[in-house]
């Protein structure tokens, strides 16, 4: 009986070691998911970090070539940079950084704050830089009070061959709440 118990114990140890090795190897694989985001004030950046942590994705901050100042973001001033950009839907603010190898990603979460009931036009700049054909694109946003508005009306034409999903509102969501949304 002792011999059978010893053999079963050794078998269990081998199985557990193999499972642990499999999990370790899986973590070593490069991510096929990307979370790319633009954040003017840090709110969307926080949501993006939580999301990337949950889904095990690579994280990419979309950085404008010319950073936005507080004056640029003053939505009450019709002459502020953000107001002027958002009034012109064809505006494409320049981006100073790129994703090294976007082809390796199957799923791309794209995050942004809601400006004037849509995504900032810098998001169109980002999307139009790459070929999203066949990729699953999942928008997520943060907002001071409005919903997604007409976001998809203006994003879809920037990558018409992408597999677009409906946007997720991650405003103020905890990691547990985001996990629940993804299930």
TORKOL-4160 file (C-alpha; in steps of 0.2 Angstrom, whole numbers, padded with zeros to 4 digits, m for minus):
183
<pt num="1" X="0000" Y="0000" Z="0000"/>
<pt num="2" X="0014" Y="0012" Z="0004"/>
<pt num="3" X="0022" Y="0009" Z="m0013"/>
<pt num="4" X="0005" Y="0013" Z="m0022"/>
<pt num="5" X="0004" Y="0029" Z="m0011"/>
<pt num="6" X="0022" Y="0034" Z="m0016"/>
<pt num="7" X="0019" Y="0030" Z="m0034"/>
<pt num="8" X="0003" Y="0041" Z="m0034"/>
<pt num="9" X="0012" Y="0055" Z="m0025"/>
<pt num="10" X="0026" Y="0055" Z="m0038"/>
<pt num="11" X="0013" Y="0055" Z="m0052"/>
<pt num="12" X="0004" Y="0070" Z="m0045"/>
<pt num="13" X="0020" Y="0079" Z="m0043"/>
<pt num="14" X="0025" Y="0076" Z="m0061"/>
<pt num="15" X="0007" Y="0081" Z="m0067"/>
<pt num="16" X="0008" Y="0097" Z="m0056"/>
<pt num="17" X="0026" Y="0101" Z="m0063"/>
<pt num="18" X="0020" Y="0099" Z="m0081"/>
<pt num="19" X="0005" Y="0110" Z="m0078"/>
<pt num="20" X="0016" Y="0123" Z="m0070"/>
<pt num="21" X="0029" Y="0122" Z="m0084"/>
<pt num="22" X="0014" Y="0124" Z="m0097"/>
<pt num="23" X="0008" Y="0140" Z="m0088"/>
<pt num="24" X="0026" Y="0147" Z="m0087"/>
<pt num="25" X="0028" Y="0144" Z="m0106"/>
<pt num="26" X="0012" Y="0152" Z="m0110"/>
<pt num="27" X="0017" Y="0168" Z="m0101"/>
<pt num="28" X="0033" Y="0168" Z="m0111"/>
<pt num="29" X="0023" Y="0169" Z="m0128"/>
<pt num="30" X="0021" Y="0187" Z="m0135"/>
<pt num="31" X="0004" Y="0195" Z="m0132"/>
<pt num="32" X="m0007" Y="0195" Z="m0147"/>
<pt num="33" X="m0018" Y="0208" Z="m0139"/>
<pt num="34" X="m0014" Y="0227" Z="m0139"/>
<pt num="35" X="m0021" Y="0241" Z="m0128"/>
<pt num="36" X="m0018" Y="0257" Z="m0137"/>
<pt num="37" X="m0024" Y="0273" Z="m0129"/>
<pt num="38" X="m0024" Y="0292" Z="m0129"/>
<pt num="39" X="m0026" Y="0301" Z="m0113"/>
<pt num="40" X="m0025" Y="0320" Z="m0111"/>
<pt num="41" X="m0028" Y="0320" Z="m0092"/>
<pt num="42" X="m0023" Y="0303" Z="m0086"/>
<pt num="43" X="m0041" Y="0296" Z="m0084"/>
<pt num="44" X="m0040" Y="0285" Z="m0099"/>
<pt num="45" X="m0022" Y="0280" Z="m0096"/>
<pt num="46" X="m0028" Y="0272" Z="m0079"/>
<pt num="47" X="m0042" Y="0263" Z="m0087"/>
<pt num="48" X="m0030" Y="0257" Z="m0101"/>
<pt num="49" X="m0018" Y="0250" Z="m0088"/>
<pt num="50" X="m0032" Y="0241" Z="m0079"/>
<pt num="51" X="m0038" Y="0233" Z="m0095"/>
<pt num="52" X="m0021" Y="0228" Z="m0101"/>
<pt num="53" X="m0017" Y="0220" Z="m0085"/>
<pt num="54" X="m0034" Y="0210" Z="m0085"/>
<pt num="55" X="m0032" Y="0204" Z="m0103"/>
<pt num="56" X="m0013" Y="0201" Z="m0103"/>
<pt num="57" X="m0010" Y="0214" Z="m0117"/>
<pt num="58" X="0004" Y="0225" Z="m0122"/>
<pt num="59" X="0001" Y="0243" Z="m0119"/>
<pt num="60" X="0004" Y="0258" Z="m0131"/>
<pt num="61" X="0002" Y="0276" Z="m0127"/>
<pt num="62" X="m0003" Y="0286" Z="m0142"/>
<pt num="63" X="0007" Y="0302" Z="m0140"/>
<pt num="64" X="0003" Y="0318" Z="m0149"/>
<pt num="65" X="0017" Y="0326" Z="m0158"/>
<pt num="66" X="0012" Y="0342" Z="m0150"/>
<pt num="67" X="0006" Y="0338" Z="m0132"/>
<pt num="68" X="m0010" Y="0346" Z="m0126"/>
<pt num="69" X="m0010" Y="0360" Z="m0114"/>
<pt num="70" X="m0023" Y="0365" Z="m0102"/>
<pt num="71" X="m0028" Y="0379" Z="m0113"/>
<pt num="72" X="m0029" Y="0367" Z="m0128"/>
<pt num="73" X="m0041" Y="0357" Z="m0119"/>
<pt num="74" X="m0053" Y="0371" Z="m0114"/>
<pt num="75" X="m0069" Y="0365" Z="m0122"/>
<pt num="76" X="m0077" Y="0382" Z="m0117"/>
<pt num="77" X="m0066" Y="0391" Z="m0129"/>
<pt num="78" X="m0071" Y="0389" Z="m0147"/>
<pt num="79" X="m0053" Y="0394" Z="m0152"/>
<pt num="80" X="m0044" Y="0381" Z="m0141"/>
<pt num="81" X="m0035" Y="0367" Z="m0150"/>
<pt num="82" X="m0046" Y="0353" Z="m0146"/>
<pt num="83" X="m0062" Y="0364" Z="m0150"/>
<pt num="84" X="m0054" Y="0368" Z="m0167"/>
<pt num="85" X="m0049" Y="0350" Z="m0171"/>
<pt num="86" X="m0066" Y="0343" Z="m0166"/>
<pt num="87" X="m0076" Y="0355" Z="m0176"/>
<pt num="88" X="m0066" Y="0349" Z="m0191"/>
<pt num="89" X="m0070" Y="0330" Z="m0193"/>
<pt num="90" X="m0056" Y="0328" Z="m0206"/>
<pt num="91" X="m0043" Y="0335" Z="m0193"/>
<pt num="92" X="m0029" Y="0322" Z="m0190"/>
<pt num="93" X="m0017" Y="0328" Z="m0177"/>
<pt num="94" X="0001" Y="0321" Z="m0179"/>
<pt num="95" X="0007" Y="0307" Z="m0168"/>
<pt num="96" X="0025" Y="0305" Z="m0163"/>
<pt num="97" X="0026" Y="0287" Z="m0159"/>
<pt num="98" X="0021" Y="0271" Z="m0168"/>
<pt num="99" X="0017" Y="0253" Z="m0164"/>
<pt num="100" X="0032" Y="0243" Z="m0169"/>
<pt num="101" X="0024" Y="0228" Z="m0177"/>
<pt num="102" X="0005" Y="0230" Z="m0177"/>
<pt num="103" X="0003" Y="0214" Z="m0188"/>
<pt num="104" X="0007" Y="0203" Z="m0174"/>
<pt num="105" X="m0009" Y="0208" Z="m0165"/>
<pt num="106" X="m0026" Y="0200" Z="m0168"/>
<pt num="107" X="m0036" Y="0210" Z="m0155"/>
<pt num="108" X="m0033" Y="0229" Z="m0152"/>
<pt num="109" X="m0042" Y="0239" Z="m0139"/>
<pt num="110" X="m0042" Y="0257" Z="m0143"/>
<pt num="111" X="m0045" Y="0269" Z="m0129"/>
<pt num="112" X="m0049" Y="0288" Z="m0128"/>
<pt num="113" X="m0059" Y="0301" Z="m0119"/>
<pt num="114" X="m0075" Y="0307" Z="m0126"/>
<pt num="115" X="m0074" Y="0324" Z="m0134"/>
<pt num="116" X="m0089" Y="0332" Z="m0141"/>
<pt num="117" X="m0098" Y="0315" Z="m0140"/>
<pt num="118" X="m0085" Y="0306" Z="m0151"/>
<pt num="119" X="m0067" Y="0300" Z="m0150"/>
<pt num="120" X="m0054" Y="0314" Z="m0152"/>
<pt num="121" X="m0048" Y="0315" Z="m0170"/>
<pt num="122" X="m0031" Y="0309" Z="m0165"/>
<pt num="123" X="m0039" Y="0292" Z="m0163"/>
<pt num="124" X="m0043" Y="0292" Z="m0182"/>
<pt num="125" X="m0024" Y="0297" Z="m0185"/>
<pt num="126" X="m0019" Y="0282" Z="m0175"/>
<pt num="127" X="m0031" Y="0270" Z="m0184"/>
<pt num="128" X="m0027" Y="0276" Z="m0201"/>
<pt num="129" X="m0008" Y="0273" Z="m0199"/>
<pt num="130" X="m0011" Y="0254" Z="m0200"/>
<pt num="131" X="m0019" Y="0240" Z="m0209"/>
<pt num="132" X="m0033" Y="0234" Z="m0197"/>
<pt num="133" X="m0040" Y="0221" Z="m0210"/>
<pt num="134" X="m0047" Y="0206" Z="m0201"/>
<pt num="135" X="m0042" Y="0212" Z="m0184"/>
<pt num="136" X="m0054" Y="0213" Z="m0169"/>
<pt num="137" X="m0055" Y="0232" Z="m0163"/>
<pt num="138" X="m0063" Y="0235" Z="m0147"/>
<pt num="139" X="m0065" Y="0253" Z="m0143"/>
<pt num="140" X="m0066" Y="0259" Z="m0124"/>
<pt num="141" X="m0068" Y="0276" Z="m0118"/>
<pt num="142" X="m0069" Y="0287" Z="m0102"/>
<pt num="143" X="m0081" Y="0302" Z="m0101"/>
<pt num="144" X="m0085" Y="0316" Z="m0089"/>
<pt num="145" X="m0103" Y="0312" Z="m0091"/>
<pt num="146" X="m0108" Y="0308" Z="m0109"/>
<pt num="147" X="m0110" Y="0291" Z="m0117"/>
<pt num="148" X="m0102" Y="0285" Z="m0133"/>
<pt num="149" X="m0112" Y="0297" Z="m0144"/>
<pt num="150" X="m0108" Y="0295" Z="m0162"/>
<pt num="151" X="m0091" Y="0288" Z="m0160"/>
<pt num="152" X="m0093" Y="0273" Z="m0171"/>
<pt num="153" X="m0100" Y="0283" Z="m0185"/>
<pt num="154" X="m0083" Y="0292" Z="m0186"/>
<pt num="155" X="m0071" Y="0278" Z="m0182"/>
<pt num="156" X="m0077" Y="0264" Z="m0193"/>
<pt num="157" X="m0073" Y="0273" Z="m0209"/>
<pt num="158" X="m0055" Y="0274" Z="m0203"/>
<pt num="159" X="m0053" Y="0255" Z="m0204"/>
<pt num="160" X="m0068" Y="0248" Z="m0214"/>
<pt num="161" X="m0061" Y="0231" Z="m0215"/>
<pt num="162" X="m0059" Y="0229" Z="m0196"/>
<pt num="163" X="m0070" Y="0218" Z="m0185"/>
<pt num="164" X="m0077" Y="0232" Z="m0174"/>
<pt num="165" X="m0085" Y="0229" Z="m0158"/>
<pt num="166" X="m0096" Y="0240" Z="m0148"/>
<pt num="167" X="m0087" Y="0253" Z="m0137"/>
<pt num="168" X="m0085" Y="0250" Z="m0118"/>
<pt num="169" X="m0087" Y="0264" Z="m0105"/>
<pt num="170" X="m0073" Y="0261" Z="m0093"/>
<pt num="171" X="m0076" Y="0278" Z="m0083"/>
<pt num="172" X="m0071" Y="0275" Z="m0065"/>
<pt num="173" X="m0072" Y="0256" Z="m0067"/>
<pt num="174" X="m0062" Y="0245" Z="m0055"/>
<pt num="175" X="m0053" Y="0229" Z="m0062"/>
<pt num="176" X="m0067" Y="0218" Z="m0055"/>
<pt num="177" X="m0080" Y="0228" Z="m0064"/>
<pt num="178" X="m0070" Y="0228" Z="m0080"/>
<pt num="179" X="m0068" Y="0209" Z="m0079"/>
<pt num="180" X="m0087" Y="0207" Z="m0077"/>
<pt num="181" X="m0089" Y="0218" Z="m0092"/>
<pt num="182" X="m0078" Y="0207" Z="m0102"/>
<pt num="183" X="m0087" Y="0191" Z="m0097"/>
